[in-house]
Amino acid sequence: MIVLRPATLDDVPLLDLWDLEPDVISATSDDPDAPKAFGDIYWPGELTLVRHDYQYFIAELDGRPIAGLQVIDPYTEPTKYWGEVQPHLRAIDIWIGSAADRGQGFGRQAMRLAIEACFRDPDVRAIIIDPLVSNTRAHTFYQRLGFRPEGIRELGEDDDVCLVHRLTREDWRKLFPGE
Ligand SMILES: CC(C)(COP(=O)(O)OP(=O)(O)OC[C@H]1O[C@@H](n2cnc3c(N)ncnc32)[C@H](O)[C@@H]1OP(=O)(O)O)[C@@H](O)C(=O)NCCC(=O)NCCS
């Protein structure tokens, strides 16, 4: 059973550990020599940036932390990572820390919880994500959840080449009408 809870400073050692996982590194950078995931992110500092439109969560499987998630309002959040972007959206990122926890449906469950939480706000029209163009397995994963590819964009300080996908509220309700 997967639950999401806000990330806290107590999670920093685990987030640091997950940053060293090869699949997490390659999901966040196309640089084959990148030593860790998320560039030079410093988790104790990053977690102090948390506010209503810039949030981090930990997915727990039966009480065991297995994944990190970021959920932001890309239009209002202060880092302006997404540049030109519409209002009334959310953007989500997810990474499962340990290879042993991937490929078992946990990511799908965690994303369903995060998506449902986003759409509980009636103001939210769609959710966007930014997997690297190279992260083709993640594309399949997101597309199975109803996300549709909408174009390549260079995002972030390193101009990472991302295949932006979008999940509209309508598509989500069609795919998962009970939620
Ligand atoms: C992408 C990710 C969150 C998917 O979660 P998951 O629990 O592994 O996914 P599920 O078990 O629900 O679905 C499995 C599907 O996920 C996709 N997937 C992507 N990366 C994968 C990985 N490293 N290992 C296993 N499955 C992966 C595949 O499409 C897989 O389907 P397949 O078995 O037919 O190839 C997870 O694999 C992960 O954290 N990967 C590394 C970080 C990452 O790529 N994050 C996304 C950044 S945009």
The ligand as an SDF file (V2000), in Angstrom:
LIG
                    3D

 48 50  0  0  0  0  0  0  0  0999 V2000
    9.8350    5.9590  -14.1400 C   0  0  0  0  0  0  0  0  0  0  0  0
    9.4400    5.3050  -12.8150 C   0  0  0  0  0  0  0  0  0  0  0  0
    8.9400    6.3690  -11.8220 C   0  0  0  0  0  0  0  0  0  0  0  0
    8.3130    4.3190  -13.0940 C   0  0  0  0  0  0  0  0  0  0  0  0
    7.9140    3.7250  -11.8760 O   0  0  0  0  0  0  0  0  0  0  0  0
    7.8130    2.1150  -11.7840 P   0  0  0  0  0  0  0  0  0  0  0  0
    7.2320    1.7650  -10.4790 O   0  0  0  0  0  0  0  0  0  0  0  0
    9.1460    1.5460  -12.1420 O   0  0  0  0  0  0  0  0  0  0  0  0
    6.8060    1.8730  -12.9550 O   0  0  0  0  0  0  0  0  0  0  0  0
    5.7070    0.7480  -13.0170 P   0  0  0  0  0  0  0  0  0  0  0  0
    6.1980   -0.5380  -12.3540 O   0  0  0  0  0  0  0  0  0  0  0  0
    4.4160    1.3090  -12.5710 O   0  0  0  0  0  0  0  0  0  0  0  0
    5.6960    0.5520  -14.5590 O   0  0  0  0  0  0  0  0  0  0  0  0
    6.8160   -0.0640  -15.1720 C   0  0  0  0  0  0  0  0  0  0  0  0
    7.1300    0.7270  -16.3970 C   0  0  0  0  0  0  0  0  0  0  0  0
    7.8340    1.9250  -16.0220 O   0  0  0  0  0  0  0  0  0  0  0  0
    8.7540    2.2340  -17.0030 C   0  0  0  0  0  0  0  0  0  0  0  0
   10.0940    2.3950  -16.4540 N   0  0  0  0  0  0  0  0  0  0  0  0
   10.8180    3.5100  -16.6720 C   0  0  0  0  0  0  0  0  0  0  0  0
   11.9950    3.4150  -16.1020 N   0  0  0  0  0  0  0  0  0  0  0  0
   12.0540    2.1960  -15.5070 C   0  0  0  0  0  0  0  0  0  0  0  0
   13.0580    1.5300  -14.7420 C   0  0  0  0  0  0  0  0  0  0  0  0
   14.2400    2.1090  -14.5030 N   0  0  0  0  0  0  0  0  0  0  0  0
   12.7910    0.2890  -14.2730 N   0  0  0  0  0  0  0  0  0  0  0  0
   11.5890   -0.2820  -14.5150 C   0  0  0  0  0  0  0  0  0  0  0  0
   10.5970    0.3170  -15.2110 N   0  0  0  0  0  0  0  0  0  0  0  0
   10.8330    1.5580  -15.7080 C   0  0  0  0  0  0  0  0  0  0  0  0
    8.6700    1.1770  -18.0390 C   0  0  0  0  0  0  0  0  0  0  0  0
    7.7940    1.6570  -19.0510 O   0  0  0  0  0  0  0  0  0  0  0  0
    8.0500    0.0140  -17.3370 C   0  0  0  0  0  0  0  0  0  0  0  0
    7.3380   -0.7570  -18.2390 O   0  0  0  0  0  0  0  0  0  0  0  0
    8.0290   -2.0720  -18.8690 P   0  0  0  0  0  0  0  0  0  0  0  0
    8.2240   -2.9900  -17.6910 O   0  0  0  0  0  0  0  0  0  0  0  0
    7.0020   -2.5350  -19.8510 O   0  0  0  0  0  0  0  0  0  0  0  0
    9.3180   -1.6240  -19.4740 O   0  0  0  0  0  0  0  0  0  0  0  0
   10.6350    4.5370  -12.1550 C   0  0  0  0  0  0  0  0  0  0  0  0
   11.0090    3.4600  -12.9580 O   0  0  0  0  0  0  0  0  0  0  0  0
   11.8240    5.4040  -11.8780 C   0  0  0  0  0  0  0  0  0  0  0  0
   11.8590    6.0690  -10.8570 O   0  0  0  0  0  0  0  0  0  0  0  0
   12.8120    5.4050  -12.7900 N   0  0  0  0  0  0  0  0  0  0  0  0
   14.0360    6.1580  -12.6070 C   0  0  0  0  0  0  0  0  0  0  0  0
   13.7800    7.6620  -12.5100 C   0  0  0  0  0  0  0  0  0  0  0  0
   12.9070    8.1770  -13.6410 C   0  0  0  0  0  0  0  0  0  0  0  0
   13.0970    7.8160  -14.7970 O   0  0  0  0  0  0  0  0  0  0  0  0
   11.9650    9.0470  -13.2730 N   0  0  0  0  0  0  0  0  0  0  0  0
   11.1240    9.7220  -14.2240 C   0  0  0  0  0  0  0  0  0  0  0  0
   11.7530   11.0560  -14.4870 C   0  0  0  0  0  0  0  0  0  0  0  0
   10.8090   11.9920  -15.6220 S   0  0  0  0  0  0  0  0  0  0  0  0
  1  2  1  0
  2  3  1  0
  2  4  1  0
  2 36  1  0
  4  5  1  0
  5  6  1  0
  6  7  2  0
  6  8  1  0
  6  9  1  0
  9 10  1  0
 10 11  2  0
 10 12  1  0
 10 13  1  0
 13 14  1  0
 14 15  1  0
 15 16  1  0
 15 30  1  0
 16 17  1  0
 17 18  1  0
 17 28  1  0
 18 19  1  0
 18 27  1  0
 19 20  2  0
 20 21  1  0
 21 22  1  0
 21 27  2  0
 22 23  1  0
 22 24  2  0
 24 25  1  0
 25 26  2  0
 26 27  1  0
 28 29  1  0
 28 30  1  0
 30 31  1  0
 31 32  1  0
 32 33  2  0
 32 34  1  0
 32 35  1  0
 36 37  1  0
 36 38  1  0
 38 39  2  0
 38 40  1  0
 40 41  1  0
 41 42  1  0
 42 43  1  0
 43 44  2  0
 43 45  1  0
 45 46  1  0
 46 47  1  0
 47 48  1  0
M  END
$$$$
